[in-house]
Amino acid sequence: MSRALVAAAAMPPKKKGKKGLPPGALYHEERKYFKLLFCGKEFPAGAEETRRALEKEEAVGNCEFRFVRCAREDVAREIVDADIAVPLMTKIDDALLSKANNLKLVLQFGVGLEGVDEEACTKRGILLARIPSEKTGNADSTAEMAVYLLLAALRRVNQLARSLEDRKLGEPCTVQLKGKIVTIVGWGHIGKEVARRLRSFKCKLQAARKSEWPKEEQDFLLYDEEVRPLDDIKWIKNSDAVVICANQTKENMGMINDEFMSHMKPGAVLVNIARGGLFNKTHVLNALNDGRLGYLASDVAWQEPVDPADPLVSHERAYFTPHVGGVTDASYQCMGAIVAKTAWSLQADPWLGETTVVGLSPELRYMVDEIMLVNANLPVLPGEPKGPCVDIEKCRKRLRC
């Protein structure tokens, strides 16, 4: 059974108690619809898979689910009555959130939340969450993309296409992966999946990350994963290829710069399947032009959608794909089911206030264990200490149950 079907099968039963409420529910806000908003026209397969999954769910009470997908420029209008917003590539800031009169949850279709103002969400009592890649097949799909891009760079994909156009045979001469040293920067779920796939190519693997390696993890990597842990990014100087799998943060914006590339072997290959904000675009272009960087293959860009005529994108030794690393049937079916399941659980949860999330009940935490809350410590009510609401009796009194 696929992960998507497993996720769908794990959805809570649609049993109802008195007045159409789930068993144990004493109060539910009466509304005509519960709105799920996809903020942008990008990644259409994700919206479609979510819509299909949501059609299988039945809202609690005299209510129906309303699914809306709009262009970025229309989000300010559509978010006014939305209950859940899926940001995609849309910037969700305090100004936009101020228009959201009923928003309870911002849930990313994936892991990237760099465009969402976490502090503003927390201040307004809006939950913020992502879908961890290891739970959906997204890490697997992105890791496959990393291998594809690495091979495309080593085999000089642009030059191959040109030879075909020119009707040339047996050229260019490209680079074999076997025996080469590949360093993975970022040792999260995706980085680990990349390493597992690359081992079969019999290349030598290294891994670097921001935090220190505990001794037991170093031993595990060396002897079980056949990966050499690096304690300093400067050790990438022996690498024939570097694969970037790191999360983008405020601290590492533009990390792929002159200093970073000065530690790389001249002519090495660079692959980025993480985020485009990690690029210092000018430095990378200069490195390609002067030969310090041998080839660039990236699934992400500093601005998306990227201009195909951009000097870096159109460079003869650069190969870009349109942010499709995690866009696969298995990954998107599973994430669509999770978003639909979350909408059902949030709409059915009896411990929600009329306009503001006051915390998650244990029931909701159980039903939506596939998502990861980023700002669990929300202010429950003015004057009360921060923290998720877990006192059921207190919830009942607060919500006039």
C-alpha positions as CSV (number, residue, x, y, z in Angstrom):
1,M,0.0,0.0,0.0
2,S,1.4,3.5,-0.9
3,R,2.1,6.0,1.8
4,A,-0.7,8.2,0.3
5,L,-3.2,5.4,0.8
6,V,-1.9,4.7,4.3
7,A,-2.4,8.3,5.2
8,A,-5.9,8.4,3.8
9,A,-6.8,5.2,5.6
10,A,-5.5,6.6,8.9
11,M,-8.0,9.5,8.7
12,P,-10.4,9.7,11.7
13,P,-13.8,8.1,11.3
14,K,-16.7,10.3,10.4
15,K,-18.9,9.3,13.4
16,K,-21.2,12.0,14.7
17,G,-22.9,12.5,18.1
18,K,-25.8,14.8,18.9
19,K,-26.4,17.7,16.6
20,G,-23.9,16.4,14.1
21,L,-20.9,16.8,16.5
22,P,-18.2,14.2,17.0
23,P,-18.4,12.0,20.1
24,G,-17.4,14.0,23.2
25,A,-17.9,17.4,21.5
26,L,-19.9,19.8,23.7
27,Y,-19.6,22.9,21.5
28,H,-19.0,23.8,17.9
29,E,-19.2,27.2,16.2
30,E,-22.0,27.2,13.7
31,R,-20.7,28.2,10.3
32,K,-21.9,27.6,6.7
33,Y,-18.5,26.8,5.4
34,F,-14.9,26.0,6.4
35,K,-12.4,27.5,3.9
36,L,-9.1,26.1,2.8
37,L,-7.1,28.5,0.8
38,F,-4.1,27.7,-1.5
39,C,-2.2,31.0,-1.9
40,G,-0.9,30.9,-5.4
41,K,-1.2,29.1,-8.7
42,E,2.2,27.5,-8.4
43,F,2.5,23.7,-7.8
44,P,-0.9,22.9,-9.2
45,A,-0.7,19.2,-8.6
46,G,-0.6,19.8,-4.9
47,A,-3.8,21.8,-4.9
48,E,-5.5,19.2,-7.1
49,E,-4.5,16.3,-4.9
50,T,-5.7,18.2,-1.8
51,R,-9.0,19.0,-3.5
52,R,-9.6,15.4,-4.4
53,A,-8.8,14.3,-0.8
54,L,-11.0,17.0,0.7
55,E,-14.0,15.9,-1.4
56,K,-13.9,12.6,0.5
57,E,-14.2,14.4,3.9
58,E,-17.5,15.4,5.4
59,A,-17.6,18.5,7.6
60,V,-19.0,18.3,11.1
61,G,-22.4,20.1,11.7
62,N,-24.3,22.2,9.2
63,C,-21.1,23.1,7.4
64,E,-19.3,22.4,4.2
65,F,-15.7,22.6,3.1
66,R,-14.9,25.3,0.6
67,F,-11.6,24.9,-1.4
68,V,-10.1,28.0,-3.0
69,R,-7.0,28.3,-5.1
70,C,-6.1,31.9,-6.2
71,A,-3.3,33.9,-7.7
72,R,-0.8,35.6,-5.4
73,E,-2.3,39.0,-6.1
74,D,-5.7,37.8,-4.9
75,V,-4.6,36.3,-1.6
76,A,-5.3,39.5,0.3
77,R,-9.0,39.3,-0.7
78,E,-9.4,35.5,-0.3
79,I,-7.7,35.2,3.1
80,V,-10.3,37.4,4.8
81,D,-12.6,34.4,5.5
82,A,-10.1,31.6,5.2
83,D,-9.7,29.1,8.1
84,I,-6.5,27.4,6.8
85,A,-4.0,29.1,4.4
86,V,-1.4,27.1,2.5
87,P,1.2,29.7,1.6
88,L,3.2,27.9,-1.2
89,M,5.5,30.6,-2.5
90,T,3.3,33.6,-1.2
91,K,4.8,35.8,1.4
92,I,2.6,35.7,4.5
93,D,3.4,38.8,6.6
94,D,1.7,40.7,9.4
95,A,0.0,43.0,7.0
96,L,-1.6,40.1,5.2
97,L,-2.5,38.3,8.4
98,S,-4.2,41.5,9.7
99,K,-6.9,40.9,7.0
100,A,-7.5,37.3,8.0
101,N,-10.5,37.5,10.3
102,N,-11.0,33.8,10.8
103,L,-7.6,32.2,10.1
104,K,-6.7,29.3,12.5
105,L,-3.7,27.7,10.7
106,V,-1.0,28.4,8.2
107,L,0.1,25.0,6.9
108,Q,2.8,24.7,4.3
109,F,2.5,22.1,1.6
110,G,6.0,20.8,2.4
111,V,8.7,22.1,4.8
112,G,9.7,25.6,3.6
113,L,8.4,28.4,5.9
114,E,11.0,31.1,5.2
115,G,8.3,33.3,3.6
116,V,6.0,33.2,6.6
117,D,6.2,35.6,9.5
118,E,6.2,33.2,12.5
119,E,6.2,36.0,15.1
120,A,3.1,37.6,13.5
121,C,1.3,34.2,13.4
122,T,2.0,33.6,17.1
123,K,1.0,37.2,18.1
124,R,-2.3,36.7,16.3
125,G,-3.0,33.2,17.8
126,I,-2.6,31.5,14.4
127,L,-1.0,28.1,14.3
128,L,2.0,27.6,12.0
129,A,2.9,24.2,10.7
130,R,4.8,22.3,8.1
131,I,4.7,18.7,6.8
132,P,8.0,17.0,7.5
133,S,9.5,15.4,4.5
134,E,10.2,12.0,6.0
135,K,6.4,11.5,6.6
136,T,5.3,12.0,3.0
137,G,7.9,10.6,0.6
138,N,9.0,14.2,-0.1
139,A,12.5,13.4,1.1
140,D,12.7,10.4,-1.2
141,S,11.5,12.4,-4.2
142,T,13.9,15.3,-3.5
143,A,16.8,12.9,-3.0
144,E,16.1,11.3,-6.4
145,M,16.1,14.8,-7.9
146,A,19.5,15.4,-6.3
147,V,21.0,12.3,-7.9
148,Y,19.5,13.3,-11.2
149,L,21.0,16.8,-11.0
150,L,24.4,15.5,-9.9
151,L,24.5,13.1,-12.9
152,A,23.3,15.9,-15.2
153,A,26.1,18.1,-14.0
154,L,28.8,15.5,-14.2
155,R,27.6,14.3,-17.7
156,R,27.4,18.0,-18.9
157,V,23.7,17.9,-19.8
158,N,23.7,21.1,-21.8
159,Q,26.7,20.1,-23.9
160,L,25.1,16.7,-24.6
161,A,22.0,18.5,-26.0
162,R,24.1,20.7,-28.1
163,S,26.0,17.8,-29.6
164,L,22.7,16.1,-30.5
165,E,21.6,19.3,-32.2
166,D,24.9,19.5,-34.1
167,R,24.7,15.8,-35.0
168,K,28.0,15.1,-33.3
169,L,28.8,11.6,-32.0
170,G,31.0,10.6,-29.1
171,E,31.4,14.0,-27.5
172,P,31.7,15.6,-25.1
173,C,33.8,13.5,-22.8
174,T,32.1,13.7,-19.4
175,V,32.8,12.7,-15.7
176,Q,32.2,9.3,-14.1
177,L,30.7,9.4,-10.6
178,K,32.3,6.2,-9.3
179,G,35.3,6.9,-7.1
180,K,34.6,10.6,-6.8
181,I,34.2,12.4,-3.5
182,V,30.8,13.9,-2.9
183,T,30.1,16.1,0.1
184,I,26.5,16.6,1.3
185,V,25.9,19.9,3.1
186,G,23.0,19.6,5.4
187,W,22.3,16.3,7.2
188,G,18.5,16.3,7.6
189,H,16.1,13.8,6.2
190,I,16.8,14.8,2.6
191,G,20.6,14.7,3.0
192,K,20.4,11.2,4.5
193,E,18.3,10.0,1.7
194,V,20.7,11.4,-0.9
195,A,23.6,9.6,0.8
196,R,21.7,6.3,0.7
197,R,21.1,6.6,-3.0
198,L,24.6,7.7,-3.8
199,R,26.3,4.7,-2.1
200,S,25.2,2.4,-4.9
201,F,27.4,4.5,-7.3
202,K,30.5,3.6,-5.2
203,C,31.5,7.2,-4.7
204,K,33.1,8.4,-1.5
205,L,30.7,10.3,0.7
206,Q,31.2,13.1,3.2
207,A,28.7,15.1,5.2
208,A,28.8,18.6,6.7
209,R,26.4,20.4,8.9
210,K,26.2,23.5,11.1
211,S,26.0,21.7,14.5
212,E,28.8,19.5,15.9
213,W,28.7,15.8,15.4
214,P,28.2,13.7,18.6
215,K,30.8,11.0,18.9
216,E,28.2,8.2,18.6
217,E,26.8,9.7,15.4
218,Q,30.2,10.1,13.9
219,D,30.8,6.3,14.5
220,F,27.4,5.5,13.1
221,L,28.1,7.5,9.9
222,L,31.5,6.1,9.4
223,Y,30.8,2.4,10.0
224,D,27.1,2.0,9.2
225,E,26.3,4.7,6.6
226,E,29.8,4.8,5.0
227,V,29.8,8.6,5.3
228,R,32.7,10.7,6.6
229,P,31.4,13.4,8.9
230,L,33.2,16.8,8.4
231,D,33.7,19.1,11.4
232,D,34.6,22.1,9.2
233,I,33.1,23.2,5.9
234,K,36.7,23.9,4.7
235,W,37.1,20.2,4.2
236,I,35.0,20.3,1.0
237,K,38.3,21.3,-0.7
238,N,38.8,17.6,-1.6
239,S,35.3,17.2,-3.1
240,D,34.5,16.6,-6.8
241,A,30.9,17.5,-6.1
242,V,29.0,19.4,-3.4
243,V,25.2,18.8,-2.9
244,I,23.4,21.4,-0.9
245,C,20.5,20.0,1.3
246,A,20.6,22.6,4.1
247,N,17.5,24.5,5.4
248,Q,17.5,28.2,4.6
249,T,17.6,30.5,7.6
250,K,18.3,34.1,8.2
251,E,21.8,33.2,9.2
252,N,22.8,31.3,6.1
253,M,21.2,33.5,3.4
254,G,23.7,33.8,0.6
255,M,26.0,31.2,2.0
256,I,27.0,29.9,-1.4
257,N,29.4,32.8,-2.0
258,D,33.1,33.5,-2.8
259,E,34.2,32.3,0.7
260,F,32.3,29.1,0.4
261,M,33.5,28.3,-3.1
262,S,37.1,29.2,-2.2
263,H,37.0,26.0,-0.1
264,M,35.9,23.9,-3.1
265,K,38.2,22.1,-5.5
266,P,38.6,24.2,-8.7
267,G,36.2,22.9,-11.4
268,A,34.0,21.0,-8.9
269,V,30.3,20.5,-9.5
270,L,27.7,22.2,-7.3
271,V,24.1,20.9,-6.8
272,N,21.4,22.8,-4.9
273,I,18.1,21.1,-4.1
274,A,17.5,23.2,-1.0
275,R,16.6,26.9,-1.4
276,G,17.5,29.6,-3.9
277,G,18.1,32.1,-1.1
278,L,21.3,30.2,-0.3
279,F,22.9,31.5,-3.5
280,N,24.9,34.7,-3.7
281,K,24.0,35.0,-7.4
282,T,26.8,37.4,-8.4
283,H,29.5,35.3,-6.8
284,V,28.2,32.1,-8.3
285,L,28.1,33.6,-11.8
286,N,31.6,35.0,-11.5
287,A,32.8,31.5,-10.3
288,L,31.3,29.9,-13.4
289,N,32.8,32.5,-15.7
290,D,36.4,32.2,-14.4
291,G,36.3,28.4,-14.0
292,R,36.4,28.1,-10.3
293,L,33.1,26.4,-10.5
294,G,32.9,23.6,-13.0
295,Y,29.2,23.1,-13.3
296,L,26.0,24.2,-11.5
297,A,22.8,22.2,-11.4
298,S,19.9,23.6,-9.3
299,D,16.2,22.9,-8.7
300,V,15.8,26.3,-7.0
301,A,16.5,29.9,-7.7
302,W,16.8,33.3,-5.9
303,Q,13.5,34.4,-7.5
304,E,10.8,31.9,-8.6
305,P,9.7,31.5,-11.2
306,V,13.1,32.4,-12.5
307,D,13.8,34.3,-15.7
308,P,15.2,31.8,-18.3
309,A,17.2,34.7,-19.9
310,D,19.0,35.5,-16.6
311,P,22.8,35.3,-17.2
312,L,23.3,32.6,-14.6
313,V,20.3,30.5,-15.7
314,S,21.3,30.7,-19.3
315,H,25.0,30.0,-18.6
316,E,26.4,27.2,-20.7
317,R,27.6,25.3,-17.6
318,A,24.4,25.9,-15.5
319,Y,21.3,23.7,-15.5
320,F,18.1,24.7,-13.8
321,T,14.9,22.9,-13.2
322,P,11.6,24.5,-12.0
323,H,11.5,23.6,-8.3
324,V,10.1,20.1,-8.9
325,G,12.3,18.0,-6.6
326,G,9.4,17.0,-4.4
327,V,6.7,17.2,-7.0
328,T,5.9,13.5,-7.6
329,D,2.8,11.4,-7.6
330,A,3.6,9.6,-4.4
331,S,4.7,12.7,-2.5
332,Y,1.8,15.0,-3.5
333,Q,-0.9,12.4,-3.0
334,C,0.3,11.9,0.5
335,M,0.6,15.6,1.3
336,G,-2.8,16.3,-0.2
337,A,-4.3,13.7,2.1
338,I,-2.6,15.2,5.1
339,V,-3.8,18.7,4.3
340,A,-7.3,17.4,3.9
341,K,-7.1,15.4,7.1
342,T,-5.9,18.5,8.9
343,A,-8.8,20.5,7.6
344,W,-11.2,17.9,8.8
345,S,-9.6,17.6,12.2
346,L,-9.4,21.4,12.7
347,Q,-13.0,21.9,11.6
348,A,-14.2,19.1,13.9
349,D,-12.2,20.1,16.9
350,P,-14.6,21.1,19.7
351,W,-11.9,23.1,21.6
352,L,-11.6,26.0,19.1
353,G,-12.7,29.5,19.9
354,E,-15.0,31.5,17.6
355,T,-12.2,33.5,15.9
356,T,-8.9,32.5,17.5
357,V,-7.2,29.3,18.1
358,V,-6.8,28.9,21.8
359,G,-4.8,25.7,21.6
360,L,-4.9,22.2,20.3
361,S,-6.9,19.6,22.1
362,P,-5.2,16.2,22.6
363,E,-7.6,14.8,20.0
364,L,-6.4,17.1,17.3
365,R,-2.7,16.4,18.2
366,Y,-3.5,12.7,17.8
367,M,-5.4,12.9,14.6
368,V,-2.8,15.1,12.8
369,D,0.5,13.6,13.8
370,E,1.8,14.0,10.3
371,I,2.2,17.8,10.6
372,M,4.8,19.6,12.7
373,L,3.7,22.7,14.7
374,V,6.3,25.4,14.5
375,N,4.7,27.8,17.1
376,A,3.1,25.5,19.6
377,N,3.4,28.0,22.4
378,L,0.6,30.4,21.5
379,P,-1.0,33.0,23.8
380,V,-4.3,31.3,24.8
381,L,-6.1,34.3,26.0
382,P,-5.0,37.9,27.0
383,G,-3.4,37.9,30.4
384,E,-2.9,34.1,30.5
385,P,0.4,32.4,30.2
386,K,1.6,31.1,26.8
387,G,1.2,27.5,25.9
388,P,-1.0,25.1,24.1
389,C,-4.3,24.4,25.8
390,V,-4.3,20.9,27.3
391,D,-6.7,21.3,30.2
392,I,-10.0,20.0,28.9
393,E,-12.2,21.4,31.8
394,K,-10.5,24.8,31.4
395,C,-11.2,24.7,27.7
396,R,-14.9,24.0,28.3
397,K,-15.3,26.9,30.6
398,R,-13.4,29.2,28.3
399,L,-15.5,28.3,25.3
400,R,-18.8,28.4,27.2
401,C,-19.3,24.7,26.5
